Amino acid sequence: SSSSSSSNITLKITLSGTGSVNRDGYGNLGCGTDQAPATNNVCSQTISNDSSEHELTVASGSFKSWSGCDSVENITNKGSVCKFKADGDKKITATFN
């Protein structure tokens, strides 16, 4: 049945401006204008749809804001962290100055 089969979600990260982000845990993702990004500064990744929590952190650039996150927290030594659960397709934008 469909409830017992594993399924995936798509994470799309759009970068506005010059910078890069990392996804922590469950297979790290580097996405950035200085890290050979996908077409038009959009990185896509397939993630298991298991409701696990993921974090995106700023790796480089003059960071301005996140959008599309489930929540955003300022964490010591990490800076502004975008948190989301892998419970459906996610479209997240990181805006840099």
C-alpha positions in Angstrom: 0.0 0.0 0.0 1.1 3.6 -0.4 1.3 4.1 3.4 4.0 1.5 3.8 6.1 2.5 0.7 8.8 5.1 1.2 8.3 8.4 -0.5 10.4 11.4 -1.1 10.0 15.1 -1.0 11.8 17.8 -3.1 13.8 20.5 -1.4 14.4 23.5 -3.6 16.7 26.2 -2.3 16.8 29.5 -4.2 19.7 31.9 -3.6 19.0 35.6 -4.1 22.3 37.4 -4.2 25.8 36.0 -3.6 26.3 33.5 -0.9 25.9 29.8 0.0 24.1 27.6 2.5 24.6 24.2 4.0 22.0 21.6 5.0 23.0 19.8 8.2 22.3 16.2 8.7 20.9 13.4 6.6 23.5 13.9 3.8 24.9 17.4 3.8 24.1 19.7 0.9 26.2 22.6 -0.2 24.4 25.2 -2.3 25.8 28.5 -3.3 26.9 30.9 -6.0 30.5 30.1 -5.1 29.9 26.3 -5.0 28.8 25.5 -8.5 25.0 25.8 -8.0 22.3 24.3 -10.1 20.7 26.3 -12.9 19.8 29.9 -12.1 21.0 29.7 -8.4 18.4 27.0 -7.6 19.5 23.8 -5.9 17.2 20.8 -5.8 17.6 17.7 -3.6 15.5 14.7 -2.9 14.9 13.9 0.8 13.2 11.0 2.4 9.6 12.0 3.5 10.1 10.9 7.1 9.2 14.1 9.0 12.8 14.4 10.2 13.9 18.0 11.0 16.6 19.6 8.9 18.6 22.8 9.4 20.0 25.1 6.8 22.8 27.4 7.8 24.6 30.2 6.1 28.0 29.1 4.8 29.2 32.3 3.1 28.0 35.7 2.0 26.3 38.7 3.6 23.1 37.1 4.7 19.8 39.0 4.9 16.9 36.7 5.4 15.2 33.3 4.9 11.8 32.6 3.5 9.8 29.3 3.3 11.2 27.8 6.5 9.0 26.2 9.1 10.9 28.3 11.7 14.0 30.4 11.9 16.2 30.6 15.0 19.4 32.5 15.8 21.8 29.9 17.3 25.1 30.6 18.8 28.0 29.6 16.5 25.5 28.9 13.7 23.9 32.3 13.1 20.4 32.4 11.5 19.2 28.8 11.1 16.3 27.8 8.8 14.5 24.7 10.2 12.1 22.6 8.3 10.5 19.1 8.6 10.7 16.7 5.7 6.9 16.3 5.6 6.2 17.7 2.1 7.9 19.6 -0.7 9.8 22.6 0.5 10.7 25.8 -1.4 13.1 27.9 0.6 14.8 31.1 -0.4 18.0 32.5 1.2 18.4 36.2 0.4 21.8 37.8 0.6 22.8 41.5 0.4 
